[in-house]
Amino acid sequence: MRKYITVFASFVIMLCIGSVYAWSIIASELIEKFRFSVSQSQMIFGTQIAIFPVTMIFVGQLGKRIKHKFHFSELFSR
């Protein structure tokens, strides 16, 4: 169950960092200038949005194995 929460959370993070916004801007350029079909342009960004959350599961497992050396919040506490 926990890995599904991770996938969902990383999907939300992708939304926050603007991947969907980038798609709306770049998709029209792909269609007009490079003659991509609408479904081809959607596949590119759909794949990106699908792969990012799945890789977060493996990165989390890797972090447990190598024992995190510092926490992200330490970057901002100095």
C-alpha positions in Angstrom: 0.0 0.0 0.0 2.8 2.3 0.8 4.3 2.2 -2.7 1.0 3.3 -4.2 1.0 6.3 -1.9 4.5 7.1 -3.1 3.3 6.8 -6.8 0.4 9.1 -6.1 2.5 11.6 -4.2 5.1 11.8 -6.9 2.3 12.2 -9.5 1.1 15.2 -7.5 4.7 16.6 -7.4 4.9 16.3 -11.2 1.8 18.3 -11.5 3.2 20.9 -9.2 6.5 21.3 -11.0 4.7 22.0 -14.2 5.0 19.0 -16.5 1.4 19.3 -17.5 1.8 23.0 -18.1 4.8 22.3 -20.3 2.8 19.8 -22.3 0.1 22.3 -23.1 2.8 24.7 -24.4 5.0 22.3 -26.2 2.3 20.0 -27.7 1.1 22.6 -30.1 4.7 23.2 -31.3 5.2 19.5 -31.8 2.0 19.3 -33.8 2.6 22.4 -35.9 6.4 22.4 -36.6 7.3 18.7 -36.4 4.0 17.3 -37.7 3.3 15.0 -34.8 -0.2 13.7 -34.5 -2.2 14.7 -31.3 -1.9 11.1 -30.0 1.9 11.1 -30.6 2.4 14.2 -28.6 0.2 13.0 -25.8 2.1 9.7 -25.7 5.4 11.5 -25.1 4.2 13.5 -22.1 2.0 10.7 -20.8 5.0 8.4 -20.8 7.0 11.0 -18.9 4.3 11.5 -16.3 4.0 7.7 -15.9 7.7 7.0 -15.6 8.5 9.6 -13.0 6.3 8.3 -10.2 7.3 4.7 -10.8 11.0 5.5 -10.5 10.3 7.1 -7.2 9.6 3.7 -5.7 13.0 2.4 -6.8 14.8 5.6 -5.6 13.1 5.1 -2.2 14.3 1.6 -2.0 17.8 2.7 -3.0 17.8 5.3 -0.3 17.0 2.7 2.4 19.9 0.5 1.2 22.5 3.2 1.1 21.3 4.9 4.3 20.5 8.5 3.6 23.5 10.7 4.5 21.6 13.9 4.9 18.0 15.1 4.8 16.8 17.5 2.1 15.8 20.1 4.7 19.4 20.3 5.8 20.2 22.2 2.6 18.0 25.1 3.7 18.8 25.1 7.4 22.3 26.7 7.1 
